[in-house]
Amino acid sequence: MSQNIESKVVVITGASSGIGESTARHLASLGAKVVLGARRTEKLERITQEIRDGGGQAEFLTTDVTVASDLKALVEKAIATFGQVDVIINNAGLMAIAPMSETKTDEWDRMIDINIKGFLYGIAAALPIFEKQGSGHFVNISSVAGVKVFSPGGTVYSGTKFAVRAISEGLRHEVSGKIRTTTIEPGAVDSELKHGSSHQDSSDFVKDFYQIAIPSDSVARAIAYAIEQPADVDINEIVLRPTVQDF
């Protein structure tokens, strides 16, 4: 158990697999009460039950981050179940890699809806609660591609992740004092993110590149490190990559 994580109520989006699932399991093992949101109800049910079977406290709500009311309902579910919300981890994301010349505007829209608007809806759902209680912690998942543009192929994806990083920094500046803001920027991590590309050549490249990927629990431990700090310490940014990743 971690003294500064134990009994904290943590809302996690994109919690049905990958980083979200690993983080839910890890934080629950450290004594947090976790509330899982994602679209795939059956996976949420299984993960939640397995956390409970292991002695943890968990709840879930089927959530589409592109719908603002779903994020509000997820936060309200946490309050109704556990009485408060201490952390929201805005993790849901889509990585659709393709050259700009393919003009995959539907995929651009989808990445903007999930990676930017969905992340903003998470902020909108939690911020009034954090301000009212005088404490709270945003953990926002960006990417190494939000530090350095991944091109060709990842230009729009990088744009969405640069947006997460920029908005997170502005949010930190606006709410600093009692509310903490952490941006996590992972490199290649083993998750379903690598399956997001419909452009065949790009998909083949991504899957080959991801052979170096590190486990998603590597990111879960970084998130736990940020959360477990004393209230007067705000870990603003963590970049982590596989040791062999040069990008």
HELIX and SHEET records of a PDB file:
HELIX    1   1 GLY A   18  SER A   29  1                                  12    
HELIX    2   2 THR A   41  ASP A   53  1                                  13    
HELIX    3   3 ALA A   68  PHE A   82  1                                  15    
HELIX    4   4 MET A  100  GLU A  102  5                                   3    
HELIX    5   5 THR A  105  MET A  111  1                                   7    
HELIX    6   6 ILE A  112  GLY A  118  3                                   7    
HELIX    7   7 PHE A  119  GLN A  133  1                                  15    
HELIX    8   8 VAL A  144  GLY A  146  5                                   3    
HELIX    9   9 THR A  155  VAL A  175  1                                  21    
HELIX   10  10 GLU A  192  HIS A  195  5                                   4    
HELIX   11  11 GLN A  200  PHE A  209  1                                  10    
HELIX   12  12 TYR A  210  ILE A  212  5                                   3    
HELIX   13  13 ASP A  217  GLU A  228  1                                  12    
SHEET    1   A 7 GLN A  57  THR A  62  0                                        
SHEET    2   A 7 LYS A  33  ALA A  38  1                                        
SHEET    3   A 7 VAL A   9  THR A  13  1                                        
SHEET    4   A 7 VAL A  87  ASN A  90  1                                        
SHEET    5   A 7 GLY A 136  ILE A 141  1                                        
SHEET    6   A 7 ILE A 179  PRO A 186  1                                        
SHEET    7   A 7 GLU A 237  LEU A 240  1                                        
END                                                                             
